[in-house]
Amino acid sequence: MSGIDHYENFPVASWLCPAPLRPAVVAIYHFARTADDMADEGQADADTRLRSLQAYAHDLQACADNPLFVSPQWPQVFTPLATQIQSRALPLQPMLDLLDAFAQDVRYTHAQHRYASRAELLDYCRRSANRVGRLVLHLYGVHDEVALAQSDAICSALQLINFWQDLSVDLPRGRHYLPEGESLTEEMKFARQLMLQASPLVHKVAGRGGWELRLVVQGGLRILDKLEGMNPYQHRPALQAFDIVVMVWRAIWMRKTV
């Protein structure tokens, strides 16, 4: 980790995550978080960021090929990740796709590129958040196509909600995620529909993991509730104690017929 104090509305590796899986979830999170910081934190120029991401991808491949590999620059990331790649048979391609998405972020921000359509933005989600979701499902041994599609929808919805909650921070930094010609109201409505349609996935993940997923889904929906009652161009929403109560209550009543 870079030491940057990150604001998180969507907690990772919570106490609901089964203890045997927690090291793998944390290793994946540290890998993704460090790469994300590389892409958009600090004062480095675009070329430096892209070279760093390329070196990071090289070390990822090296640790997958050789579990004894010691990264000269990011040992705190790749040493535990190599262990989990070997012990959990983590697929490499989703992590490479994630780095490709982060490199796109660097190029788009540098060029002040705006997404031309929702489809273009969803393709970014496909290579970023969706890949992390599939890695987590892999840990839970869930591989059927319906579940994977539901995971993709939930992760895309979460990433979209994250974009909309961060508008007041991203826009001043030249990061544009709202597609051209689309209204924020319609994009938030789309994210809600995507989340609700895929929410039956919570019943396919057993035990505490399923309950964690329920709270992730309800957390995203609760952020949407708050966004709809405020101006996200000026303020960023935050979950308070009462919101947690609402999320838990709604999570309990998520039925298989949803």
C-alpha positions as CSV (number, residue, x, y, z in Angstrom):
1,M,0.0,0.0,0.0
2,S,1.1,3.5,-0.7
3,G,0.2,4.9,2.7
4,I,-2.5,7.2,1.2
5,D,-5.6,7.5,3.4
6,H,-8.4,6.2,1.2
7,Y,-12.0,7.0,1.7
8,E,-14.1,3.7,1.4
9,N,-17.8,3.5,1.3
10,F,-17.5,-0.2,0.3
11,P,-15.4,-2.1,2.9
12,V,-13.2,-4.9,1.8
13,A,-12.3,-8.1,3.7
14,S,-14.8,-7.3,6.5
15,W,-15.2,-9.4,9.5
16,L,-18.0,-11.3,7.6
17,C,-15.3,-12.7,5.2
18,P,-14.5,-16.3,6.2
19,A,-11.1,-16.3,7.9
20,P,-9.5,-18.9,5.6
21,L,-10.2,-16.6,2.6
22,R,-9.2,-13.3,4.2
23,P,-5.5,-13.5,3.2
24,A,-6.4,-14.0,-0.4
25,V,-9.0,-11.2,-0.4
26,V,-6.5,-8.9,1.3
27,A,-3.7,-9.8,-1.2
28,I,-6.0,-9.1,-4.2
29,Y,-7.2,-5.8,-2.6
30,H,-3.6,-4.7,-2.0
31,F,-2.6,-5.6,-5.5
32,A,-5.6,-3.6,-7.0
33,R,-5.3,-0.7,-4.5
34,T,-1.6,-0.2,-5.2
35,A,-2.1,-0.2,-8.9
36,D,-5.0,2.2,-8.6
37,D,-2.8,4.6,-6.6
38,M,-0.1,4.3,-9.3
39,A,-2.6,5.4,-11.9
40,D,-4.2,8.4,-10.2
41,E,-2.4,9.5,-7.0
42,G,0.5,11.8,-6.5
43,Q,2.1,14.2,-9.0
44,A,3.7,11.8,-11.6
45,D,3.1,12.5,-15.3
46,A,1.3,10.1,-17.6
47,D,4.4,8.5,-19.1
48,T,5.8,7.8,-15.6
49,R,2.5,6.2,-14.5
50,L,2.3,4.0,-17.6
51,R,5.9,2.8,-17.2
52,S,5.1,2.0,-13.5
53,L,2.1,0.0,-14.5
54,Q,4.1,-1.9,-17.1
55,A,6.7,-2.8,-14.5
56,Y,3.9,-3.8,-12.1
57,A,2.5,-6.1,-14.8
58,H,5.9,-7.6,-15.3
59,D,6.3,-8.4,-11.6
60,L,2.8,-9.9,-11.6
61,Q,3.8,-12.3,-14.3
62,A,7.0,-13.0,-12.6
63,C,5.4,-13.9,-9.3
64,A,2.9,-16.1,-11.1
65,D,5.7,-18.0,-12.9
66,N,7.9,-18.3,-9.8
67,P,6.4,-18.2,-6.3
68,L,9.9,-17.5,-4.9
69,F,10.2,-14.3,-6.9
70,V,10.9,-11.2,-4.8
71,S,9.7,-8.0,-6.4
72,P,12.4,-5.3,-6.1
73,Q,9.9,-2.5,-5.9
74,W,6.6,-4.0,-4.5
75,P,7.6,-7.0,-2.3
76,Q,4.7,-6.2,0.1
77,V,2.3,-6.8,-2.7
78,F,3.7,-9.6,-4.7
79,T,5.1,-11.9,-2.0
80,P,1.7,-12.5,-0.4
81,L,0.0,-12.5,-3.8
82,A,2.3,-15.2,-5.1
83,T,1.4,-17.4,-2.2
84,Q,-2.3,-16.9,-2.9
85,I,-1.9,-17.5,-6.7
86,Q,-0.3,-20.8,-5.9
87,S,-2.5,-22.0,-3.1
88,R,-5.8,-20.7,-4.5
89,A,-5.0,-21.2,-8.2
90,L,-5.9,-17.6,-8.9
91,P,-6.3,-16.9,-12.6
92,L,-3.8,-14.3,-13.9
93,Q,-5.9,-12.8,-16.7
94,P,-8.3,-10.8,-14.5
95,M,-5.4,-9.1,-12.8
96,L,-3.8,-8.2,-16.2
97,D,-7.2,-6.9,-17.4
98,L,-7.4,-4.7,-14.3
99,L,-3.9,-3.2,-15.0
100,D,-5.0,-2.6,-18.6
101,A,-8.1,-0.7,-17.4
102,F,-5.9,1.4,-15.1
103,A,-3.6,2.3,-18.0
104,Q,-6.6,3.4,-19.9
105,D,-7.5,5.6,-17.0
106,V,-4.1,7.3,-17.2
107,R,-4.4,7.8,-21.0
108,Y,-8.0,9.1,-20.8
109,T,-7.2,11.6,-18.0
110,H,-4.1,12.8,-19.7
111,A,-6.1,13.4,-22.9
112,Q,-9.1,14.8,-21.1
113,H,-11.1,12.1,-22.9
114,R,-14.8,11.8,-22.1
115,Y,-16.6,8.5,-22.4
116,A,-18.7,8.7,-25.6
117,S,-21.4,6.3,-24.4
118,R,-22.5,4.1,-21.5
119,A,-21.3,1.1,-23.5
120,E,-17.7,2.4,-23.5
121,L,-17.9,3.1,-19.8
122,L,-19.3,-0.4,-19.1
123,D,-16.3,-1.9,-21.1
124,Y,-14.0,-0.2,-18.6
125,C,-16.0,-1.7,-15.8
126,R,-15.7,-5.1,-17.5
127,R,-11.9,-5.0,-17.3
128,S,-11.8,-3.5,-13.8
129,A,-14.4,-4.0,-11.1
130,N,-15.9,-7.0,-12.8
131,R,-12.5,-8.8,-12.9
132,V,-12.1,-8.3,-9.1
133,G,-15.6,-9.7,-8.6
134,R,-14.8,-12.8,-10.6
135,L,-11.6,-13.3,-8.6
136,V,-13.6,-13.3,-5.3
137,L,-16.2,-15.7,-6.7
138,H,-13.3,-18.0,-7.7
139,L,-12.3,-18.0,-4.0
140,Y,-15.8,-19.1,-3.0
141,G,-15.8,-21.8,-5.7
142,V,-18.7,-20.3,-7.7
143,H,-18.1,-20.7,-11.4
144,D,-21.5,-21.1,-13.2
145,E,-22.2,-18.7,-16.0
146,V,-25.4,-17.2,-14.5
147,A,-23.5,-16.4,-11.3
148,L,-20.6,-14.9,-13.2
149,A,-23.0,-12.6,-15.2
150,Q,-24.7,-11.5,-11.9
151,S,-21.3,-10.8,-10.3
152,D,-20.4,-8.7,-13.4
153,A,-23.6,-6.7,-13.1
154,I,-23.2,-6.1,-9.3
155,C,-19.6,-5.0,-9.8
156,S,-20.4,-2.7,-12.7
157,A,-23.2,-1.2,-10.6
158,L,-20.8,-0.7,-7.7
159,Q,-18.2,0.9,-9.9
160,L,-20.8,3.3,-11.5
161,I,-22.0,4.2,-8.0
162,N,-18.5,4.9,-7.0
163,F,-18.0,7.2,-10.0
164,W,-21.2,9.1,-9.2
165,Q,-20.4,9.5,-5.5
166,D,-16.9,10.8,-6.4
167,L,-18.0,13.5,-9.0
168,S,-17.0,16.3,-6.7
169,V,-13.5,14.9,-6.4
170,D,-12.9,13.5,-9.8
171,L,-14.1,16.4,-12.0
172,P,-11.6,19.0,-10.5
173,R,-8.9,16.4,-11.2
174,G,-9.9,16.1,-14.8
175,R,-11.4,12.6,-14.5
176,H,-14.6,12.4,-16.5
177,Y,-16.8,9.3,-16.2
178,L,-20.3,10.6,-17.0
179,P,-20.9,9.6,-20.6
180,E,-21.5,12.4,-23.1
181,G,-25.1,13.1,-23.7
182,E,-26.3,11.1,-20.6
183,S,-27.9,12.6,-17.6
184,L,-26.7,11.7,-14.1
185,T,-30.3,10.9,-13.0
186,E,-30.6,8.3,-15.8
187,E,-27.2,6.8,-15.0
188,M,-28.0,6.4,-11.3
189,K,-31.3,4.8,-12.3
190,F,-29.4,2.4,-14.6
191,A,-27.0,1.5,-11.8
192,R,-29.9,0.7,-9.4
193,Q,-31.6,-1.5,-12.0
194,L,-28.4,-3.3,-12.7
195,M,-27.8,-4.0,-9.0
196,L,-31.4,-5.1,-8.3
197,Q,-31.5,-7.5,-11.3
198,A,-28.3,-9.2,-10.2
199,S,-29.0,-9.3,-6.4
200,P,-30.1,-13.0,-6.4
201,L,-26.4,-13.8,-6.5
202,V,-26.3,-13.3,-2.7
203,H,-28.1,-16.6,-2.3
204,K,-25.5,-18.5,-4.3
205,V,-22.6,-17.6,-2.0
206,A,-22.7,-19.7,1.1
207,G,-22.4,-18.7,4.7
208,R,-20.8,-15.5,5.9
209,G,-19.7,-14.6,2.4
210,G,-23.2,-14.5,1.2
211,W,-24.1,-12.1,4.1
212,E,-21.1,-9.9,3.2
213,L,-22.3,-9.7,-0.4
214,R,-25.8,-8.8,0.9
215,L,-24.3,-5.8,2.7
216,V,-22.2,-4.8,-0.3
217,V,-25.3,-4.8,-2.5
218,Q,-27.3,-2.8,0.1
219,G,-24.4,-0.4,0.7
220,G,-24.4,0.4,-3.0
221,L,-28.1,0.9,-3.0
222,R,-27.9,3.1,0.1
223,I,-25.3,5.3,-1.5
224,L,-27.7,5.8,-4.4
225,D,-30.5,6.8,-2.0
226,K,-28.2,9.5,-0.6
227,L,-27.0,10.6,-4.0
228,E,-30.6,11.1,-5.1
229,G,-31.2,13.5,-2.2
230,M,-28.1,15.7,-2.7
231,N,-25.9,17.5,-5.3
232,P,-23.1,15.1,-6.0
233,Y,-21.3,17.7,-8.0
234,Q,-20.6,19.6,-4.8
235,H,-20.6,17.0,-2.0
236,R,-19.6,13.3,-1.5
237,P,-22.0,11.1,0.4
238,A,-20.9,9.2,3.5
239,L,-22.6,6.3,5.3
240,Q,-23.6,7.0,8.8
241,A,-24.7,4.8,11.7
242,F,-28.3,5.0,10.7
243,D,-27.5,4.0,7.2
244,I,-25.8,0.8,8.5
245,V,-29.0,-0.1,10.4
246,V,-31.0,0.4,7.2
247,M,-28.6,-1.8,5.2
248,V,-28.6,-4.6,7.7
249,W,-32.5,-4.6,7.9
250,R,-32.7,-4.6,4.1
251,A,-30.1,-7.4,3.8
252,I,-32.0,-9.6,6.2
253,W,-35.1,-9.3,4.0
254,M,-33.4,-10.1,0.7
255,R,-35.4,-13.0,-0.6
256,K,-34.7,-15.5,-3.4
257,T,-37.6,-14.1,-5.3
258,V,-36.0,-10.6,-5.6
